Amino acid sequence: MPDLEPYPLHLRRVDVARNMKRFYMLSIQPTLFGGFSLVRNWGRIGTNGQTMVQTFDGSAEAGEAFGRLERVKRKRGYAVADEKV
């Protein structure tokens, strides 16, 4: 089984002036049938948020989707969640 680091990734975007407190989590998990799932969870901090699961045949495809989503979210102002928060 391939190394699934740096998964999971926890991102946050907080803008007090706009009353915006959001989170976005990404992880890659193996499926029962030998594939891989990219699991996304997002919403307002303090809620369960929404979840979406995409399945891929290989870990490389899942990793590419993971990287693409991470880049998009970082461009929109999300940053790695601080462990103390």
Phi, psi and omega per residue, in radians:
M1 nan 2.337 -3.119
P2 -1.214 2.758 3.104
D3 -1.243 2.202 -3.081
L4 -1.748 0.410 3.084
E5 -1.319 2.585 0.142
P6 -1.685 0.637 -3.057
Y7 -1.417 2.573 -0.130
P8 -1.392 2.833 3.140
L9 -2.043 2.217 3.137
H10 -1.969 2.037 3.133
L11 -2.017 2.653 3.088
R12 -2.411 2.632 3.037
R13 -2.352 1.986 -3.110
V14 -2.163 2.162 3.063
D15 -2.344 1.706 -3.059
V16 -1.073 -0.657 -3.116
A17 -1.083 -0.541 -3.133
R18 -1.791 0.137 -3.106
N19 0.948 0.748 -3.095
M20 -1.942 2.079 3.098
K21 -2.410 1.660 -3.040
R22 -2.114 2.710 3.035
F23 -2.236 2.759 3.083
Y24 -2.586 2.138 -3.131
M25 -2.103 2.405 3.100
L26 -2.200 2.431 3.018
S27 -2.657 2.676 3.058
I28 -1.996 2.254 -3.107
Q29 -2.291 2.500 3.089
P30 -1.241 2.601 3.086
T31 -1.710 2.985 3.128
L32 -1.235 -0.293 -3.043
F33 -1.893 0.345 3.066
G34 1.566 -0.011 3.102
G35 -1.648 -2.919 3.136
F36 -2.366 2.520 3.117
S37 -2.001 2.344 2.988
L38 -1.687 2.008 -3.090
V39 -1.829 2.160 3.114
R40 -2.017 2.390 3.076
N41 -2.372 2.243 -3.101
W42 -2.570 2.781 3.098
G43 2.783 -2.894 3.109
R44 -1.408 2.406 3.118
I45 -1.017 2.291 -3.119
G46 1.784 -0.113 3.092
T47 -2.013 2.975 3.069
N48 -1.329 -0.442 3.126
G49 1.276 -2.850 3.133
Q50 -1.992 2.728 -3.130
T51 -2.273 2.453 3.056
M52 -2.346 2.420 3.138
V53 -2.151 2.231 3.046
Q54 -2.031 2.390 3.129
T55 -1.873 2.562 -3.128
F56 -2.349 2.670 3.122
D57 -1.276 -0.613 -3.083
G58 -2.229 2.811 -3.139
S59 -1.239 -0.498 3.135
A60 -1.130 -0.754 3.127
E61 -1.118 -0.744 3.115
A62 -1.120 -0.701 3.118
G63 -1.121 -0.668 3.102
E64 -1.132 -0.765 3.112
A65 -1.113 -0.698 3.095
F66 -1.020 -0.875 -3.133
G67 -1.087 -0.710 3.130
R68 -1.092 -0.816 3.127
L69 -1.134 -0.679 3.117
E70 -1.077 -0.785 3.131
R71 -1.073 -0.758 3.139
V72 -1.071 -0.805 -3.107
K73 -1.167 -0.692 3.114
R74 -1.144 -0.625 3.077
K75 -1.132 -0.514 -3.135
R76 -1.489 0.056 3.045
G77 1.840 0.068 3.096
Y78 -1.366 2.542 3.127
A79 -2.368 2.805 3.141
V80 -1.039 2.316 -3.107
A81 -1.151 2.366 3.090
D82 -1.307 2.374 -3.102
E83 -1.107 -0.441 -3.078
K84 -1.391 -0.362 -3.026
V85 -1.264 nan nan
